[in-house]
């Protein structure tokens, strides 16, 4: 989860601060999406369906709330040395990292299978699903191949 | 992988929490190591060996067949 190995609370705090500097992106993106959704719903004659406007406002509000909650939580953790240590261990413990990697692998396989089957079966009823979901599979595989090459060159 | 961590802990009257604290891992990792459900990395094996003042191979039992050695 973290980029550099950390061994002390001070190092972990620095990493958390660095992450917090970018955390505003989540609530900001959420707020923009939410406002656009509201504007489409009440401010103008939008060509979008009520469902899509609901998705925009719902997703936007969700992202905004998550971003704010994460920011507050991180600030609280950074102020409390005991909590900071518990979180440091949680994120740097090698067994937890191994479990997390394994969980990502399993989730990736389930995602790929879901996209593939969803595209093939869903495409029978809604043809555009084949394009969208199989593009998702291709995007995943291309991202994997690029990441593999980059990491292989670095390590 | 089989380890002698539990026996060494008891010999030295060290709790799982104390060992976990000393080698910078969670208590759950120590439990998993003791039960042989998790294989420690070289760094963690080294830290544990250093903590007990022993060599890695005195604590971690390598099964030649399992490890394909």
Backbone of each chain as ProteinMPNN parsed JSONL, in Angstrom:
{"seq_chain_A": "XXXXXXXXXXXXXXXXXXXXXXXXXXXXXXXXXXXXXXXXXXXXXXXXXXXXXXXXXXXXXXXXXXXXXXXXXXXXXXXXXXXXXXXXXXXXXXXXXXXXXXXXXXXXXXXXXXXXXXXXXXXXXXXXXXXXXXXXXXXXXXXXXXXXXXXXXXX", "coords_chain_A": {"N_chain_A": [[0.802, -1.21, 0.0], [1.891, 1.22, 0.812], [4.519, 3.24, -0.603], [7.337, 3.465, -0.033], [9.51, 1.581, 2.13], [8.785, 1.747, 5.576], [9.986, 2.313, 8.883], [9.666, 3.572, 11.267], [7.456, 5.519, 13.426], [7.658, 8.216, 12.806], [8.58, 8.231, 10.149], [6.418, 6.99, 8.955], [4.443, 8.838, 9.472], [5.298, 10.94, 7.879], [4.888, 9.789, 5.383], [2.126, 9.536, 5.44], [1.411, 12.212, 5.518], [2.314, 13.019, 3.034], [0.604, 11.56, 1.411], [-1.807, 12.661, 2.195], [-1.603, 15.147, 1.088], [-2.421, 14.778, -1.478], [-4.916, 13.846, -1.193], [-7.06, 15.548, -1.33], [-7.989, 15.469, -3.88], [-9.91, 13.471, -4.19], [-12.364, 14.266, -2.664], [-12.707, 16.647, -4.08], [-13.098, 15.865, -6.749], [-15.418, 14.43, -6.332], [-17.14, 16.452, -5.436], [-17.284, 18.117, -7.693], [-18.472, 16.358, -9.539], [-20.872, 15.918, -8.22], [-22.02, 18.506, -8.129], [-22.253, 19.023, -10.871], [-24.068, 17.012, -11.503], [-26.29, 17.88, -10.005], [-26.728, 20.338, -11.251], [-27.395, 19.487, -13.795], [-29.757, 18.293, -13.181], [-31.442, 20.22, -12.025], [-30.759, 22.728, -13.004], [-30.722, 23.038, -15.776], [-32.049, 22.109, -19.032], [-31.444, 19.012, -19.309], [-30.04, 16.575, -21.531], [-29.574, 14.155, -20.469], [-30.588, 11.088, -18.87], [-32.815, 10.659, -16.025], [-31.853, 8.673, -14.457], [-29.07, 8.591, -14.986], [-28.341, 11.129, -14.116], [-28.925, 10.839, -11.456], [-27.02, 8.931, -10.833], [-24.665, 10.446, -11.158], [-24.986, 12.461, -9.152], [-25.199, 10.839, -6.885], [-22.818, 9.279, -6.928], [-20.967, 11.342, -6.857], [-21.543, 12.624, -4.414], [-20.985, 10.493, -2.723], [-18.208, 10.071, -3.178], [-17.249, 12.532, -2.283], [-17.945, 12.492, 0.461], [-16.495, 10.224, 1.3], [-13.859, 11.095, 0.802], [-13.656, 13.289, 2.57], [-14.071, 12.018, 5.041], [-11.866, 10.247, 5.072], [-9.752, 12.09, 5.128], [-10.174, 13.393, 7.608], [-9.939, 11.167, 9.306], [-7.247, 10.394, 8.834], [-5.896, 12.639, 9.835], [-6.57, 12.464, 12.526], [-5.348, 10.027, 13.189], [-2.667, 10.685, 12.83], [-2.231, 12.366, 14.949], [-2.22, 10.795, 17.189], [-0.04, 8.774, 18.79], [-0.161, 6.03, 19.498], [-2.232, 5.029, 17.913], [-1.122, 5.635, 15.481], [1.053, 3.928, 15.392], [-0.26, 1.461, 15.371], [-1.554, 1.622, 12.895], [0.642, 1.884, 11.245], [1.87, -0.607, 11.561], [-0.178, -2.163, 10.54], [-0.154, -1.457, 7.844], [2.465, -1.976, 7.067], [3.193, -4.472, 7.83], [4.531, -7.526, 6.807], [3.08, -9.858, 6.317], [0.451, -8.946, 6.126], [0.741, -7.399, 3.837], [1.317, -9.385, 1.984], [-1.094, -10.802, 2.072], [-2.828, -8.863, 1.144], [-1.891, -8.526, -1.483], [-2.471, -11.043, -2.529], [-5.238, -11.004, -2.291], [-5.836, -8.968, -4.099], [-5.033, -10.239, -6.446], [-6.902, -12.333, -6.617], [-9.262, -10.839, -6.762], [-8.786, -9.541, -9.172], [-8.847, -11.661, -10.993], [-11.503, -12.497, -10.7], [-12.764, -10.157, -11.531], [-11.905, -9.995, -14.229], [-13.013, -12.36, -15.264], [-15.695, -11.787, -14.817], [-16.07, -9.514, -16.438], [-15.532, -10.612, -18.952], [-17.429, -12.734, -19.222], [-19.726, -11.245, -18.759], [-19.647, -9.514, -20.942], [-19.877, -11.326, -23.112], [-22.28, -12.748, -22.585], [-24.105, -10.738, -21.782], [-23.983, -9.192, -24.038], [-25.623, -10.464, -25.834], [-28.113, -9.502, -25.329], [-27.859, -6.73, -24.945], [-26.132, -5.226, -27.2], [-24.01, -3.293, -27.049], [-22.689, -3.838, -24.74], [-20.777, -5.827, -25.223], [-18.709, -4.467, -26.53], [-17.982, -2.523, -24.559], [-17.397, -4.024, -22.165], [-15.507, -5.952, -23.036], [-13.559, -4.24, -23.892], [-12.795, -3.307, -21.452], [-11.545, -5.599, -20.431], [-9.374, -5.733, -22.213], [-8.098, -3.298, -21.629], [-7.305, -3.768, -19.001], [-5.466, -5.891, -19.377], [-3.55, -4.681, -21.022], [-2.671, -2.639, -19.322], [-1.557, -4.235, -17.331], [0.531, -5.492, -18.749], [2.155, -3.278, -19.427], [2.772, -2.276, -16.861], [4.191, -4.473, -15.89], [6.455, -4.509, -17.566], [7.616, -2.021, -16.939], [8.118, -2.297, -14.169], [9.817, -4.483, -14.269], [12.016, -3.388, -15.51], [12.84, -1.603, -13.576], [13.483, -3.065, -11.25]], "CA_chain_A": [[0.0, 0.0, 0.0], [2.786, 2.367, 0.855], [5.54, 3.108, -1.632], [8.66, 3.235, 0.537], [9.439, 0.876, 3.408], [8.921, 2.632, 6.735], [10.337, 1.556, 10.073], [9.334, 4.325, 12.486], [6.233, 6.322, 13.353], [7.957, 9.492, 12.145], [8.61, 7.984, 8.701], [5.051, 6.684, 8.531], [3.711, 10.112, 9.517], [5.692, 11.686, 6.678], [4.199, 9.172, 4.241], [0.709, 9.882, 5.527], [1.293, 13.627, 5.149], [2.474, 13.084, 1.578], [-0.631, 11.05, 0.815], [-2.872, 13.629, 2.49], [-1.482, 16.288, 0.176], [-3.154, 14.436, -2.711], [-6.235, 13.298, -0.844], [-8.114, 16.509, -1.665], [-8.477, 15.156, -5.226], [-11.113, 12.631, -4.101], [-13.567, 15.067, -2.423], [-12.881, 17.664, -5.127], [-13.729, 15.185, -7.897], [-16.781, 14.11, -5.899], [-17.936, 17.686, -5.377], [-17.525, 18.562, -9.071], [-19.452, 15.44, -10.121], [-22.152, 16.152, -7.536], [-22.566, 19.8, -8.581], [-22.669, 18.853, -12.27], [-25.291, 16.201, -11.458], [-27.38, 18.749, -9.527], [-26.967, 21.342, -12.295], [-28.122, 18.797, -14.867], [-31.093, 17.915, -12.721], [-32.299, 21.375, -11.697], [-30.348, 23.998, -13.595], [-30.87, 23.161, -17.231], [-32.75, 20.994, -19.669], [-30.368, 18.078, -19.63], [-30.424, 15.437, -22.371], [-29.294, 12.912, -19.739], [-31.745, 10.491, -18.197], [-32.862, 10.856, -14.575], [-31.005, 7.643, -13.837], [-27.665, 9.009, -15.068], [-28.159, 12.29, -13.23], [-28.906, 10.266, -10.104], [-25.703, 8.285, -10.663], [-23.673, 11.514, -10.972], [-25.123, 13.083, -7.83], [-24.926, 9.81, -5.869], [-21.381, 8.968, -6.919], [-20.267, 12.565, -6.452], [-21.707, 12.806, -2.967], [-20.262, 9.38, -2.083], [-16.76, 10.361, -3.244], [-16.99, 13.686, -1.418], [-18.012, 12.048, 1.863], [-15.347, 9.327, 1.543], [-12.651, 11.925, 0.843], [-13.638, 14.079, 3.815], [-13.896, 11.08, 6.164], [-10.471, 9.771, 5.041], [-8.873, 13.187, 5.558], [-10.328, 13.563, 9.07], [-9.374, 9.981, 9.954], [-5.781, 10.457, 8.756], [-5.409, 13.664, 10.764], [-6.708, 11.917, 13.889], [-4.317, 8.995, 13.377], [-1.349, 11.322, 12.928], [-2.093, 13.039, 16.242], [-2.196, 9.805, 18.265], [1.12, 7.889, 18.534], [-0.548, 4.613, 19.612], [-2.989, 4.715, 16.695], [-0.18, 5.732, 14.367], [1.846, 2.69, 15.388], [-1.147, 0.376, 14.951], [-1.756, 1.751, 11.446], [1.928, 1.604, 10.577], [2.029, -2.062, 11.518], [-1.204, -2.709, 9.651], [0.221, -1.234, 6.441], [3.821, -2.396, 6.721], [3.384, -5.875, 8.196], [4.745, -8.247, 5.545], [2.006, -10.827, 6.088], [-0.689, -8.172, 5.641], [1.026, -7.009, 2.451], [1.169, -10.604, 1.166], [-2.527, -11.1, 1.991], [-3.421, -7.838, 0.289], [-1.519, -8.853, -2.872], [-3.223, -12.237, -2.919], [-6.64, -10.588, -2.45], [-5.898, -8.238, -5.375], [-4.949, -11.234, -7.53], [-8.191, -13.03, -6.716], [-10.247, -9.861, -7.243], [-8.505, -9.283, -10.583], [-9.327, -12.819, -11.766], [-12.977, -12.434, -10.675], [-13.143, -9.015, -12.371], [-11.702, -10.361, -15.632], [-14.025, -13.361, -15.631], [-16.986, -11.087, -14.836], [-16.121, -8.667, -17.636], [-15.569, -11.484, -20.131], [-18.735, -13.407, -19.301], [-20.735, -10.182, -18.883], [-19.617, -9.047, -22.33], [-20.367, -12.356, -24.03], [-23.693, -13.082, -22.33], [-24.889, -9.497, -21.813], [-23.998, -8.716, -25.425], [-26.747, -11.092, -26.556], [-29.312, -8.689, -25.091], [-27.497, -5.314, -25.16], [-24.872, -5.413, -27.966], [-22.915, -2.391, -26.697], [-21.962, -4.423, -23.598], [-19.603, -6.566, -25.722], [-17.623, -3.497, -26.754], [-17.558, -1.878, -23.308], [-16.795, -4.95, -21.197], [-14.281, -6.554, -23.571], [-12.548, -3.16, -23.847], [-12.327, -3.322, -20.062], [-10.583, -6.714, -20.33], [-8.171, -5.343, -22.957], [-7.446, -2.229, -20.862], [-6.667, -4.419, -17.86], [-4.305, -6.671, -19.827], [-2.53, -3.736, -21.505], [-2.112, -2.0, -18.115], [-0.715, -5.25, -16.68], [1.747, -5.69, -19.541], [2.994, -2.079, -19.287], [3.271, -2.252, -15.481], [5.193, -5.549, -15.768], [7.677, -4.066, -18.246], [8.212, -0.911, -16.169], [8.657, -2.829, -12.91], [10.939, -5.357, -14.614], [13.175, -2.535, -15.814], [13.262, -0.911, -12.354], [13.978, -3.928, -10.169]], "C_chain_A": [[0.845, 1.274, 0.0], [3.914, 2.148, -0.145], [6.909, 2.752, -1.073], [8.527, 2.448, 1.837], [9.632, 1.856, 4.564], [9.167, 1.788, 7.975], [9.965, 2.274, 11.362], [8.037, 5.096, 12.279], [6.468, 7.626, 12.593], [7.961, 9.324, 10.628], [7.209, 7.734, 8.164], [4.206, 7.963, 8.48], [4.034, 10.938, 8.265], [4.98, 11.141, 5.448], [2.726, 9.537, 4.247], [0.487, 11.335, 5.114], [1.372, 13.775, 3.628], [1.206, 12.608, 0.879], [-1.767, 12.041, 1.011], [-2.83, 14.829, 1.553], [-2.259, 16.042, -1.114], [-4.584, 13.984, -2.449], [-7.378, 14.239, -1.215], [-8.725, 16.203, -3.032], [-9.796, 14.372, -5.156], [-12.359, 13.473, -3.78], [-13.806, 16.124, -3.495], [-13.573, 17.051, -6.347], [-15.18, 14.866, -7.57], [-17.677, 15.333, -5.939], [-18.282, 18.168, -6.792], [-18.608, 17.686, -9.717], [-20.842, 15.701, -9.536], [-22.812, 17.433, -8.047], [-23.047, 19.697, -10.029], [-23.981, 18.054, -12.348], [-26.49, 17.046, -11.05], [-27.759, 19.775, -10.6], [-27.77, 20.713, -13.436], [-29.565, 18.513, -14.468], [-32.007, 19.13, -12.577], [-31.978, 22.628, -12.514], [-30.574, 24.135, -15.081], [-31.666, 21.978, -17.77], [-31.707, 19.991, -20.141], [-30.869, 16.951, -20.539], [-30.218, 14.099, -21.64], [-30.548, 12.404, -19.022], [-31.671, 10.782, -16.691], [-31.931, 9.867, -13.879], [-29.54, 8.093, -13.833], [-27.389, 10.218, -14.173], [-28.109, 11.835, -11.769], [-27.565, 9.604, -9.807], [-24.645, 9.355, -10.387], [-23.768, 12.115, -9.566], [-24.762, 12.077, -6.727], [-23.447, 9.503, -5.762], [-20.577, 10.164, -6.409], [-20.33, 12.757, -4.955], [-20.928, 11.726, -2.203], [-18.769, 9.649, -2.041], [-16.395, 11.505, -2.3], [-16.936, 13.257, 0.05], [-16.809, 11.159, 2.199], [-14.061, 10.131, 1.687], [-12.536, 12.699, 2.143], [-13.377, 13.164, 5.017], [-12.443, 10.59, 6.229], [-9.514, 10.851, 5.549], [-8.941, 13.362, 7.071], [-9.685, 12.388, 9.806], [-7.846, 10.037, 9.965], [-5.203, 11.491, 9.722], [-5.483, 13.16, 12.204], [-5.612, 10.895, 14.174], [-2.954, 9.65, 13.602], [-1.128, 12.003, 14.281], [-1.897, 12.061, 17.397], [-1.105, 8.757, 17.983], [0.75, 6.398, 18.571], [-1.296, 4.172, 18.351], [-2.055, 4.695, 15.483], [0.632, 4.445, 14.252], [0.998, 1.516, 14.889], [-1.364, 0.421, 13.434], [-0.479, 1.453, 10.675], [2.123, 0.101, 10.445], [1.041, -2.687, 10.536], [-0.771, -2.601, 8.182], [1.605, -1.749, 6.077], [4.095, -3.854, 7.072], [3.452, -6.731, 6.927], [3.659, -9.273, 5.25], [0.751, -10.113, 5.561], [-0.496, -7.766, 4.18], [0.83, -8.214, 1.529], [-0.311, -10.95, 0.986], [-3.209, -10.125, 1.03], [-3.137, -8.14, -1.188], [-2.342, -10.032, -3.391], [-4.694, -11.862, -3.172], [-6.825, -9.822, -3.759], [-5.879, -9.212, -6.548], [-6.298, -11.908, -7.742], [-9.252, -12.087, -7.278], [-10.053, -9.59, -8.728], [-9.037, -10.426, -11.454], [-10.857, -12.793, -11.845], [-13.46, -11.307, -11.588], [-13.037, -9.378, -13.856], [-12.761, -11.345, -16.101], [-15.397, -12.702, -15.744], [-17.133, -10.242, -16.082], [-16.297, -9.524, -18.885], [-16.944, -12.125, -20.302], [-19.86, -12.376, -19.473], [-20.817, -9.685, -20.311], [-20.247, -10.053, -23.276], [-21.859, -12.633, -23.842], [-24.573, -11.831, -22.424], [-25.017, -8.955, -23.226], [-25.124, -9.32, -26.248], [-27.988, -10.21, -26.457], [-29.06, -7.199, -25.353], [-26.142, -5.313, -25.874], [-23.719, -4.519, -27.525], [-22.079, -2.938, -25.521], [-20.704, -5.175, -24.045], [-18.43, -5.609, -25.876], [-17.076, -2.97, -25.429], [-16.809, -2.856, -22.409], [-15.523, -5.603, -21.749], [-13.171, -5.508, -23.702], [-11.949, -3.085, -22.448], [-11.281, -4.413, -19.864], [-9.274, -6.317, -21.013], [-7.382, -4.281, -22.183], [-6.675, -2.823, -19.683], [-5.381, -5.127, -18.305], [-3.181, -5.755, -20.322], [-1.851, -3.069, -20.306], [-1.167, -2.968, -17.403], [0.619, -5.389, -17.417], [2.691, -4.494, -19.378], [3.612, -2.037, -17.885], [4.378, -3.292, -15.303], [6.526, -5.1, -16.37], [8.393, -2.981, -17.433], [8.859, -1.442, -14.893], [9.864, -3.723, -13.168], [12.206, -4.545, -14.887], [13.73, -1.888, -14.535], [13.94, -1.819, -11.346], [14.999, -4.946, -10.668]], "O_chain_A": [[0.559, 2.247, -0.698], [4.23, 1.01, -0.495], [7.57, 1.844, -1.575], [7.552, 2.619, 2.569], [10.534, 2.693, 4.532], [8.628, 0.689, 8.108], [9.947, 1.664, 12.431], [7.577, 5.303, 11.156], [5.609, 8.086, 11.841], [7.42, 10.158, 9.904], [6.849, 8.191, 7.079], [3.379, 8.15, 7.587], [3.15, 11.554, 7.671], [4.529, 11.895, 4.586], [2.141, 9.814, 3.201], [-0.497, 11.656, 4.448], [0.619, 14.534, 3.017], [0.787, 13.185, -0.124], [-2.589, 12.244, 0.117], [-3.853, 15.447, 1.257], [-2.703, 16.987, -1.766], [-5.361, 13.768, -3.38], [-8.516, 13.806, -1.393], [-9.846, 16.623, -3.319], [-10.692, 14.59, -5.971], [-13.33, 13.417, -4.535], [-14.95, 16.466, -3.793], [-14.505, 17.63, -6.906], [-16.064, 15.01, -8.414], [-18.814, 15.276, -6.407], [-19.413, 18.574, -7.062], [-19.533, 18.19, -10.354], [-21.845, 15.705, -10.249], [-24.004, 17.449, -8.356], [-24.109, 20.214, -10.377], [-24.872, 18.365, -13.138], [-27.561, 16.958, -11.649], [-28.937, 20.047, -10.832], [-28.697, 21.321, -13.971], [-30.468, 18.495, -15.305], [-33.179, 19.09, -12.95], [-32.838, 23.491, -12.692], [-30.614, 25.252, -15.596], [-31.918, 20.995, -17.072], [-31.159, 20.113, -21.237], [-31.972, 16.436, -20.353], [-30.633, 13.048, -22.127], [-31.428, 13.171, -18.631], [-30.609, 11.107, -16.158], [-31.31, 10.175, -12.862], [-28.853, 7.992, -12.816], [-26.33, 10.313, -13.552], [-27.353, 12.373, -10.96], [-27.04, 9.695, -8.698], [-23.822, 9.195, -9.486], [-22.76, 12.259, -8.875], [-24.095, 12.43, -5.754], [-22.882, 9.466, -4.669], [-19.634, 10.012, -5.633], [-19.32, 13.017, -4.302], [-20.299, 12.0, -1.181], [-18.131, 9.48, -1.002], [-15.376, 11.46, -1.611], [-16.011, 13.609, 0.782], [-16.184, 11.318, 3.247], [-13.265, 9.878, 2.591], [-11.465, 12.764, 2.747], [-12.573, 13.485, 5.894], [-11.857, 10.523, 7.309], [-8.584, 10.564, 6.303], [-7.913, 13.467, 7.741], [-8.979, 12.575, 10.797], [-7.221, 9.758, 10.989], [-4.166, 11.264, 10.346], [-4.576, 13.398, 13.002], [-5.021, 10.888, 15.253], [-2.184, 9.219, 14.461], [0.01, 12.194, 14.71], [-1.453, 12.461, 18.473], [-1.229, 7.957, 17.055], [1.27, 5.603, 17.788], [-1.038, 3.104, 17.796], [-2.181, 3.858, 14.59], [0.866, 3.939, 13.155], [1.458, 0.69, 14.101], [-1.359, -0.616, 12.77], [-0.508, 0.853, 9.601], [2.486, -0.407, 9.384], [1.377, -3.615, 9.799], [-0.985, -3.516, 7.386], [1.897, -1.941, 4.896], [5.112, -4.411, 6.661], [2.559, -6.675, 6.081], [3.345, -9.537, 4.09], [0.075, -10.614, 4.663], [-1.438, -7.784, 3.388], [0.26, -8.096, 0.444], [-0.737, -11.34, -0.101], [-4.049, -10.512, 0.217], [-4.023, -8.027, -2.035], [-2.838, -10.025, -4.518], [-5.312, -12.331, -4.128], [-7.83, -9.992, -4.448], [-6.612, -9.039, -7.522], [-6.779, -12.042, -8.867], [-10.038, -12.464, -8.147], [-11.026, -9.427, -9.465], [-9.607, -10.189, -12.519], [-11.438, -13.031, -12.904], [-14.434, -11.468, -12.325], [-13.948, -9.109, -14.639], [-13.334, -11.198, -17.18], [-16.17, -13.014, -16.65], [-18.187, -10.243, -16.718], [-17.101, -9.208, -19.761], [-17.544, -12.068, -21.375], [-20.813, -12.595, -20.222], [-21.905, -9.458, -20.84], [-21.05, -9.692, -24.137], [-22.607, -12.739, -24.814], [-25.633, -11.846, -23.049], [-26.023, -8.338, -23.577], [-25.535, -8.743, -27.255], [-28.81, -10.17, -27.372], [-29.911, -6.497, -25.9], [-25.105, -5.392, -25.215], [-22.561, -4.929, -27.613], [-20.925, -2.553, -25.333], [-19.691, -5.169, -23.346], [-17.317, -5.883, -25.428], [-15.866, -2.968, -25.202], [-15.711, -2.554, -21.942], [-14.558, -5.789, -21.007], [-11.988, -5.841, -23.634], [-10.756, -2.833, -22.28], [-10.258, -4.192, -19.216], [-8.194, -6.535, -20.465], [-6.156, -4.353, -22.09], [-5.541, -2.432, -19.406], [-4.334, -4.973, -17.676], [-2.004, -6.018, -20.073], [-0.627, -2.944, -20.264], [-0.104, -2.568, -16.927], [1.686, -5.403, -16.804], [3.896, -4.678, -19.211], [4.809, -1.797, -17.731], [5.384, -3.027, -14.645], [7.586, -5.283, -15.77], [9.611, -3.018, -17.263], [9.994, -1.092, -14.568], [10.819, -3.727, -12.391], [13.314, -4.957, -14.542], [14.933, -1.654, -14.423], [14.871, -1.398, -10.659], [15.509, -5.744, -9.882]]}, "seq_chain_B": "XXXXXXXXXXXXXXXXXXXXXXXXXXXXXXXXXXXXXXXXXXXXXXXXXXXXXXXXXXXXXXXXXXXXX", "coords_chain_B": {"N_chain_B": [[5.839, -23.578, 6.95], [7.892, -25.068, 9.366], [8.643, -23.807, 12.62], [10.751, -22.761, 15.418], [9.838, -20.823, 17.011], [7.774, -20.493, 18.967], [8.616, -22.209, 21.03], [11.066, -21.038, 21.692], [10.204, -18.546, 22.511], [8.784, -19.193, 24.807], [10.814, -20.321, 26.343], [12.376, -18.051, 26.76], [10.625, -16.468, 28.06], [8.934, -14.616, 26.673], [6.325, -12.662, 25.366], [3.88, -12.995, 22.702], [3.128, -10.509, 21.815], [5.251, -8.882, 22.659], [7.376, -9.912, 21.153], [6.388, -9.406, 18.589], [6.315, -6.612, 18.648], [9.036, -6.09, 18.895], [10.115, -6.974, 16.48], [8.73, -5.567, 14.679], [6.202, -6.311, 13.509], [2.769, -7.475, 13.163], [0.897, -9.012, 15.876], [-0.563, -11.088, 14.919], [0.921, -12.014, 12.791], [3.07, -13.218, 14.076], [1.676, -15.264, 15.345], [0.802, -16.708, 13.093], [3.265, -17.492, 12.049], [4.185, -19.137, 14.088], [2.335, -21.166, 13.939], [3.0, -22.228, 11.57], [1.806, -21.376, 9.271], [2.521, -19.293, 7.736], [5.22, -18.129, 5.766], [8.139, -16.604, 6.741], [9.723, -13.593, 5.52], [13.083, -13.08, 4.292], [14.192, -10.898, 5.604], [12.535, -10.607, 7.882], [12.935, -13.109, 9.077], [15.617, -12.854, 9.68], [15.518, -10.734, 11.525], [14.088, -11.93, 13.625], [15.794, -14.018, 14.292], [17.976, -12.548, 15.132], [16.874, -11.306, 17.34], [16.572, -13.429, 19.142], [19.162, -14.124, 19.335], [20.269, -16.104, 17.736], [21.053, -18.309, 14.916], [19.46, -18.142, 11.685], [18.764, -20.671, 10.686], [18.576, -22.088, 13.005], [16.151, -21.522, 13.997], [14.177, -21.514, 12.011], [12.856, -24.22, 10.358], [13.897, -25.816, 7.609], [12.236, -27.701, 5.307], [13.533, -29.955, 3.247], [12.289, -31.259, 1.078], [9.783, -29.95, 0.806], [10.637, -27.353, 0.265], [11.929, -27.747, -2.04], [14.722, -28.12, -2.209]], "CA_chain_B": [[7.19, -23.894, 7.397], [7.971, -25.296, 10.809], [9.599, -22.918, 13.301], [10.915, -22.988, 16.859], [9.571, -19.522, 17.639], [6.974, -20.636, 20.184], [9.463, -22.814, 22.068], [12.055, -20.032, 22.104], [9.475, -17.501, 23.249], [8.479, -19.706, 26.148], [12.114, -20.439, 27.035], [12.85, -16.705, 27.134], [9.48, -15.769, 28.692], [8.579, -13.464, 25.828], [4.963, -12.817, 24.838], [3.768, -12.776, 21.246], [3.089, -9.054, 21.604], [6.612, -8.339, 22.83], [8.177, -10.297, 19.987], [5.848, -8.664, 17.44], [6.794, -5.233, 18.805], [10.494, -6.033, 18.692], [10.496, -7.199, 15.077], [7.912, -4.65, 13.864], [5.102, -6.942, 12.766], [1.588, -7.619, 14.014], [0.88, -10.248, 16.668], [-1.144, -12.127, 14.057], [2.01, -12.583, 11.978], [3.814, -14.137, 14.959], [0.821, -16.452, 15.519], [0.847, -17.484, 11.843], [4.602, -18.103, 11.945], [4.262, -20.237, 15.062], [1.492, -22.276, 13.472], [3.547, -22.725, 10.309], [0.902, -21.04, 8.17], [3.111, -18.21, 6.949], [6.679, -18.195, 5.655], [8.717, -15.267, 6.936], [10.687, -13.118, 4.53], [14.463, -13.178, 4.783], [14.419, -9.796, 6.548], [11.865, -10.924, 9.146], [13.642, -14.256, 9.663], [16.86, -12.313, 10.225], [15.183, -9.955, 12.732], [13.701, -12.863, 14.696], [17.021, -14.722, 14.697], [18.784, -11.578, 15.879], [16.197, -11.084, 18.632], [16.877, -14.552, 20.039], [20.617, -14.336, 19.338], [20.548, -17.393, 17.091], [21.117, -18.263, 13.45], [18.133, -18.364, 11.075], [18.463, -22.109, 10.559], [18.28, -22.635, 14.337], [14.759, -21.185, 14.319], [13.301, -21.926, 10.916], [13.224, -25.57, 9.927], [13.659, -25.968, 6.179], [11.956, -29.054, 4.843], [14.209, -30.014, 1.946], [11.35, -31.645, 0.015], [8.809, -28.864, 0.637], [11.274, -26.166, -0.308], [12.552, -28.173, -3.299], [16.161, -27.817, -2.12]], "C_chain_B": [[7.205, -24.024, 8.923], [8.99, -24.324, 11.439], [9.691, -23.278, 14.787], [10.572, -21.716, 17.651], [8.829, -19.674, 18.966], [7.823, -21.182, 21.341], [10.468, -21.792, 22.603], [11.41, -18.909, 22.914], [9.239, -17.948, 24.685], [9.752, -19.838, 26.986], [12.57, -19.086, 27.574], [11.777, -15.854, 27.805], [9.135, -14.468, 27.956], [7.164, -13.687, 25.3], [4.974, -12.568, 23.322], [3.789, -11.281, 20.947], [4.479, -8.436, 21.677], [7.483, -8.664, 21.616], [7.726, -9.507, 18.755], [6.346, -7.223, 17.459], [8.27, -5.118, 18.437], [10.87, -6.179, 17.222], [9.578, -6.441, 14.108], [6.907, -5.351, 12.95], [3.89, -7.021, 13.701], [1.672, -8.94, 14.787], [0.357, -11.401, 15.817], [-0.066, -12.799, 13.2], [2.824, -13.569, 12.811], [2.998, -15.427, 15.146], [0.9, -17.339, 14.27], [2.195, -18.178, 11.655], [4.701, -19.315, 12.874], [3.45, -21.442, 14.602], [1.968, -22.844, 12.137], [2.673, -22.403, 9.118], [1.466, -19.941, 7.274], [4.627, -18.349, 6.943], [7.243, -16.791, 5.776], [9.635, -14.902, 5.783], [12.084, -13.255, 5.133], [14.735, -12.104, 5.844], [13.787, -10.125, 7.906], [12.552, -12.101, 9.846], [14.928, -13.785, 10.344], [16.597, -11.548, 11.528], [14.864, -10.876, 13.906], [14.943, -13.599, 15.221], [17.896, -13.806, 15.556], [18.187, -11.362, 17.282], [16.551, -12.178, 19.628], [18.378, -14.845, 20.11], [21.009, -15.672, 18.734], [20.689, -17.214, 15.582], [19.73, -18.591, 12.898], [17.782, -19.849, 11.064], [18.243, -22.799, 11.913], [16.822, -22.416, 14.711], [13.792, -21.696, 13.256], [13.781, -23.267, 10.358], [12.863, -25.728, 8.448], [13.415, -27.433, 5.857], [12.489, -29.142, 3.416], [13.25, -30.357, 0.801], [10.369, -30.524, -0.289], [9.409, -27.673, -0.098], [11.982, -26.476, -1.625], [14.047, -27.834, -3.323], [16.953, -29.054, -2.503]], "O_chain_B": [[6.624, -23.219, 9.651], [10.048, -24.058, 10.87], [8.846, -23.987, 15.334], [10.968, -21.563, 18.807], [9.203, -19.064, 19.967], [7.759, -20.689, 22.467], [10.69, -21.695, 23.81], [11.992, -18.394, 23.869], [9.459, -17.201, 25.639], [9.768, -19.514, 28.173], [13.079, -18.985, 28.69], [11.988, -14.674, 28.082], [9.06, -13.389, 28.545], [6.84, -14.78, 24.838], [5.921, -12.022, 22.757], [4.383, -10.838, 19.964], [4.839, -7.582, 20.867], [8.224, -7.816, 21.117], [8.545, -9.008, 17.983], [6.748, -6.678, 16.43], [8.69, -4.179, 17.761], [11.84, -5.572, 16.767], [9.633, -6.638, 12.894], [6.784, -5.021, 11.77], [3.979, -6.677, 14.88], [2.407, -9.854, 14.413], [0.781, -12.546, 15.976], [-0.135, -13.996, 12.921], [3.222, -14.625, 12.32], [3.544, -16.53, 15.112], [1.046, -18.557, 14.371], [2.261, -19.306, 11.166], [5.223, -20.365, 12.502], [3.826, -22.589, 14.843], [1.411, -23.819, 11.634], [2.764, -23.054, 8.078], [0.949, -19.691, 6.185], [5.243, -18.646, 7.967], [6.877, -15.896, 5.014], [10.244, -15.766, 5.152], [12.239, -13.511, 6.327], [15.411, -12.354, 6.842], [14.416, -9.948, 8.949], [12.728, -12.088, 11.064], [15.282, -14.247, 11.428], [17.337, -11.684, 12.502], [15.304, -10.642, 15.031], [15.115, -13.776, 16.427], [18.472, -14.225, 16.56], [18.913, -11.252, 18.27], [16.798, -11.907, 20.803], [18.807, -15.718, 20.864], [21.972, -16.3, 19.174], [20.476, -16.128, 15.043], [18.925, -19.239, 13.568], [16.66, -20.239, 11.387], [17.787, -23.94, 11.969], [16.312, -23.05, 15.635], [12.732, -22.238, 13.567], [14.932, -23.424, 9.95], [11.689, -25.769, 8.081], [14.264, -28.29, 6.099], [11.975, -28.497, 2.503], [13.372, -29.824, -0.302], [10.136, -30.176, -1.446], [8.776, -27.07, -0.964], [12.563, -25.59, -2.251], [14.567, -27.331, -4.319], [18.183, -29.025, -2.497]]}, "name": "protein", "num_of_chains": 2, "seq": "XXXXXXXXXXXXXXXXXXXXXXXXXXXXXXXXXXXXXXXXXXXXXXXXXXXXXXXXXXXXXXXXXXXXXXXXXXXXXXXXXXXXXXXXXXXXXXXXXXXXXXXXXXXXXXXXXXXXXXXXXXXXXXXXXXXXXXXXXXXXXXXXXXXXXXXXXXXXXXXXXXXXXXXXXXXXXXXXXXXXXXXXXXXXXXXXXXXXXXXXXXXXXXXXXXXXXXXXXXXXXXXX"}
